[in-house]
Amino acid sequence: MDYQFFRDTGSTPFAKCEVTAFGDWLTHDVGEDKHIIDTLLALVDSLQQLKQKEAEFIGKDYRLQLNQYEVEIAALFVGFADEDALPEGTEFEDPLLEGCGLDDFHHLILAWQDFISEQ
């Protein structure tokens, strides 16, 4: 997966990824939180070593579904707990759903970890 990392004038890290949702997720859900990165790396390691078959990680704006082969990312709906809570007449759309291979995701997280460590 192709990606670019950069910082704005206030030194806030931003990610732009081939899989668009991952860039937004890194920028807004992960940011510079090393605890989240460590948790994700531990999940990937556990999946790669076949200690578990699947895992889920829920952030502020996105939910990740991980298994031994791939990672799917879906946008969460802010403000509505379920479809029934939507105002009458509102069309319910499927959340943004994208994904990548587990190895690509692992490399992405490691690269983000390196990038945010450079200051």
N, C-alpha and C positions, 0 to 999 in steps of 0.2 A: 504494500500500500504506500502510495506517495503521500508525503506530508511536509509541511513547513511550520516552523515555530518562530515567533518573533515577539518582541516586547514593544508596548506602546510608550509614549513619552513619559508616562508615570511608572514605568518598569513592570506593568502588569503583563504576564505571559499570555499569549494567544496562540492557538493552533488552527491550522487550515489543513484539512485532510481530504484525500481522494473520496473517502466515505464521509460526506459532509457532517453527519450527526456525530461522528467521533471527534471532529475538530471542535464543535460546539460543546460537547460533553467534557473534553479535556479543559477547555477554557473556563467553563462555568461550574461544572460539578466537581472537577478534580482540582484545578488551579494549582496552587503550591502546597497543597495538603499532603505532606509526606506519609501520614498515617494511611490515607486512602491508597496511595501508591503502594505502600508496603502490603496492605490488605489484598490489593489486586494481584500483586506479584506472588503472594502466597497462594491465592486461589489458582492462578495459572500453573504454578509449580505442582500443586496438589492434583490438578487435572492431568498434567503431562506425565506425572508419575503414577497415574491410574489409581490414586487414593480415593477419588470420588469421580462420579460420572458426569455430574452437572452441578452448577452453582448459579446463584442469582445475586446481583448487586444492585441495590436501589439507591439512587442519588437524589439530588434536588429536582432535576429536570428530566432525567433519563433512567431507564431500567436496563440492565445488562443480563442476558441469559447466556451462560457459558457452558460449553460441554467440551469433551476431549478433542473436538475437531474445529469448532467454530464459536464465534461470539456474535450474538445478535443484540442490537441496541434499538430501543423503542422510546419515543418521547412519552412522558407522562402528561396527563391532562391536569392542569392546575385549576383548582377551584371546584372541581366536580368529582365526587367520590365514585360515582358510577353513572352509567348512561341514563338511568331513571331520574337523576337529579338535574338533567339538562332542562332548560326552559322549553315549554311546549313549542313545537314548530322548528326546533333546532335540529339540524341534520347531524347525526353522529358519524364521524369519519374515523377510519382506522388510523392508529397512531403511525407516525413515521417509523418504519422498520427497515433497518439496514444491517449489514453484517460484514464479517471478514473471518479469515482463518485464525485459529488460536495462536499459531506461530507469528503471524503478522501483528496480531494484537499485542503479544508479548514484546515484540521488537518496538512497537509504538510506545508502550508504557515505559520501557527501558530508555528510549530516546527522550521522552518527556521528562523522566527523572533526571537524566543528564542535563537537559536544557535548563530546568528550573534550579539546578544546583550551581549553574554558571551565573555568577552575579558580578 
